[in-house]
C-alpha cells in the first residue's frame, strides 16, 4: 500500500530526502528514459541532490509549523506561544533569596547591592535594599524572652531560639554559632557588636544557589561599622529557566486542576506535603481581628510535621490573593515573578505532660525492662495524637496494659508540672503552688491532689472530690486524675523524663 504524504487524517506525513530524491529520479527517467545517468557523480545526480535538500528543508518547515499547534510537539518559542493561549507562562530563571542579619555599630548603613559570600562555596549574595543597624536590648537577668528576641552581651549579639527565663547572672557568651543555654533560654550567636539589622539579599547568579544556614558570613567589600554578617536560615533556592518538559507539565496541571472550595483545597494541598501529619485551618472572614488573634480576612494554618519552607511555598500557591496568612512561624516564599512574599503558619504550642503511674504486675511474665516499656508505649501513643487532644489519664494508663504481665494500674496522676511523691494531707500547713515545686497530697480515701494556689490548709477536712479548683482554707487544690485540657492550638508533649512508673509485684 502506497504511503500518502502531506496532511492526512492521521496527521502530517513528511517526505524524507531519500524519498524526495527517488521521486525526482523517477520523474526524470519517465521523461528521458531509464538509461539516463543519475549517479551521485553525474551532473544531473548532483542537481537532484541539491534540489532534494532544498525540498527537504521545506518539508521540515511544514512539520514545525504543524507541530507548533500541538503542545506535546512544539518547542521553545512555539511552545511558549501555544502555552500563552491558556495563560501559562514559562517560569523565568530566578535568584536564590536569603535573609541576612548584620551586626556592628549603631546607625551603620548597609547600602543596597552590597555583596556577601558563602564561606563554603564562595557564592555571592547582594542586598536588595539598604539597611541601618539599630541598638538591640542589653541582656537582663531573670527576664522572660520570646522566640526571636535579640540582646547584646559582652559586645556580642544573640538571638533567642527557645523561649524561657534568663539566668540570674552571666547571660549568653561565646563567639561561635553554637547554642548557649541561659537559664531556660536558648540563644544562638549572631555576630559581634551592639546593633543589628536584617536585609533581603539575592544571589548574584541566577538559579538554585545554595546558602545553608550560617554559611553566608564573608563580607566582600568592607563597610565601616559593620562587624559581622550571617544568615540564620537557609536561603530560599532560586531556579533556572524552565525547560520544555517542565512547561508542558505546568500547562497540563493548570488546565486539569479540578475546582474545589478554597478552604478544603488549601487543607488538601498542605496534607499532601511530605511529613505533614495533621492540618487544622482557622479562617477569619470578618472585618475585625477575632478572639484568637487572627487578623481580618486571614487564615491561620496549624500544621504538624513537614518542613517550614515547603509549607510557606504551599501557602503562597494555595491562599488567594488579598487573603493574609497568620501564625507563630513566619517565613518567605518566592512568587512566579521573583518577588519575596511573607507567609505565616502555626506550629502547635507544646504542653508538657507529667505522668505518675502505680502499676501492679505478675512477676512470672513482667519483663525486666517493663517500666521502660510502659514509658515507651505512652510516648508512642502521644506521638500519634493530633493537636487539641486532651491528656486523658484513663487513655494514658491503658497503654501500660500493652506490656506483658501488667495486672492493674492503681493510681494514674497526670498534670502539666513536676509531680512529686504524694504525702498525706496535714491540717493548718503552708503548701506551695510554685511551678516545679508544687505540693502534692493524698486525702479523701487515697485520692491525690496538687496545689494550684499557695496557702495554708484548713484545720480539718482537706481537699475532697474530683474538682479542678478545690478550696481548702487559703490553699486551692486540683484532683490529679482529671484530664489535662489541650486547646486546639496546643499539643500534648510526652517525654520519658516526665513519666514515673512505680511498679510492684501483685497477685494475678
C-alpha positions, 0 to 999 in steps of 0.5 A, a space after each residue: 500500500 502506497 504511503 500518502 504524504 502531506 496532511 492526512 487524517 492521521 496527521 502530517 506525513 513528511 517526505 524524507 530526502 531519500 524519498 524526495 530524491 527517488 521521486 525526482 529520479 523517477 520523474 526524470 527517467 519517465 521523461 528521458 528514459 531509464 538509461 539516463 545517468 543519475 549517479 551521485 557523480 553525474 551532473 544531473 545526480 548532483 542537481 537532484 541532490 541539491 534540489 532534494 535538500 532544498 525540498 527537504 528543508 521545506 518539508 521540515 518547515 511544514 512539520 514545525 509549523 504543524 507541530 507548533 499547534 500541538 503542545 506535546 510537539 512544539 518547542 521553545 518559542 512555539 511552545 511558549 506561544 501555544 502555552 500563552 493561549 491558556 495563560 501559562 507562562 514559562 517560569 523565568 530563571 530566578 535568584 536564590 533569596 536569603 535573609 541576612 542579619 548584620 551586626 556592628 555599630 549603631 546607625 551603620 548603613 548597609 547600602 543596597 547591592 552590597 555583596 556577601 559570600 558563602 564561606 563554603 562555596 564562595 557564592 555571592 549574595 547582594 542586598 536588595 535594599 539598604 539597611 541601618 543597624 539599630 541598638 538591640 536590648 542589653 541582656 537582663 537577668 531573670 527576664 522572660 524572652 520570646 522566640 526571636 528576641 535579640 540582646 547584646 552581651 559582652 559586645 556580642 549579639 544573640 538571638 533567642 531560639 527557645 523561649 524561657 527565663 534568663 539566668 540570674 547572672 552571666 547571660 549568653 557568651 561565646 563567639 561561635 554559632 553554637 547554642 548557649 543555654 541561659 537559664 531556660 533560654 536558648 540563644 544562638 550567636 549572631 555576630 559581634 557588636 551592639 546593633 543589628 539589622 536584617 536585609 533581603 539579599 539575592 544571589 548574584 547568579 541566577 538559579 538554585 544557589 545554595 546558602 545553608 544556614 550560617 554559611 553566608 558570613 564573608 563580607 566582600 567589600 568592607 563597610 565601616 561599622 559593620 562587624 559581622 554578617 550571617 544568615 540564620 536560615 537557609 536561603 530560599 533556592 532560586 531556579 533556572 529557566 524552565 525547560 520544555 518538559 517542565 512547561 508542558 507539565 505546568 500547562 497540563 496541571 493548570 488546565 486539569 486542576 479540578 475546582 474545589 472550595 478554597 478552604 478544603 483545597 488549601 487543607 488538601 494541598 498542605 496534607 499532601 506535603 511530605 511529613 505533614 501529619 495533621 492540618 487544622 485551618 482557622 479562617 477569619 472572614 470578618 472585618 475585625 481581628 477575632 478572639 484568637 488573634 487572627 487578623 481580618 480576612 486571614 487564615 491561620 494554618 496549624 500544621 504538624 510535621 513537614 518542613 517550614 519552607 515547603 509549607 510557606 511555598 504551599 501557602 503562597 500557591 494555595 491562599 488567594 490573593 488579598 487573603 493574609 496568612 497568620 501564625 507563630 512561624 513566619 517565613 518567605 516564599 518566592 512568587 512566579 515573578 521573583 518577588 519575596 512574599 511573607 507567609 505565616 503558619 502555626 506550629 502547635 504550642 507544646 504542653 508538657 505532660 507529667 505522668 505518675 503511674 502505680 502499676 501492679 504486675 505478675 512477676 512470672 511474665 513482667 519483663 525486666 525492662 517493663 517500666 521502660 516499656 510502659 514509658 515507651 508505649 505512652 510516648 508512642 501513643 502521644 506521638 500519634 495524637 493530633 493537636 487539641 487532644 486532651 491528656 486523658 489519664 484513663 487513655 494514658 494508663 491503658 497503654 501500660 496494659 500493652 506490656 506483658 504481665 501488667 495486672 492493674 494500674 492503681 493510681 494514674 496522676 497526670 498534670 502539666 508540672 513536676 509531680 512529686 511523691 504524694 504525702 498525706 494531707 496535714 491540717 493548718 500547713 503552708 503548701 506551695 503552688 510554685 511551678 516545679 515545686 508544687 505540693 502534692 497530697 493524698 486525702 479523701 480515701 487515697 485520692 491525690 491532689 496538687 496545689 494550684 494556689 499557695 496557702 495554708 490548709 484548713 484545720 480539718 477536712 482537706 481537699 475532697 472530690 474530683 474538682 479542678 479548683 478545690 478550696 481548702 482554707 487559703 490553699 486551692 487544690 486540683 484532683 490529679 486524675 482529671 484530664 489535662 485540657 489541650 486547646 486546639 492550638 496546643 499539643 500534648 508533649 510526652 517525654 520519658 523524663 516526665 513519666 514515673 512508673 512505680 511498679 510492684 509485684 501483685 497477685 494475678 
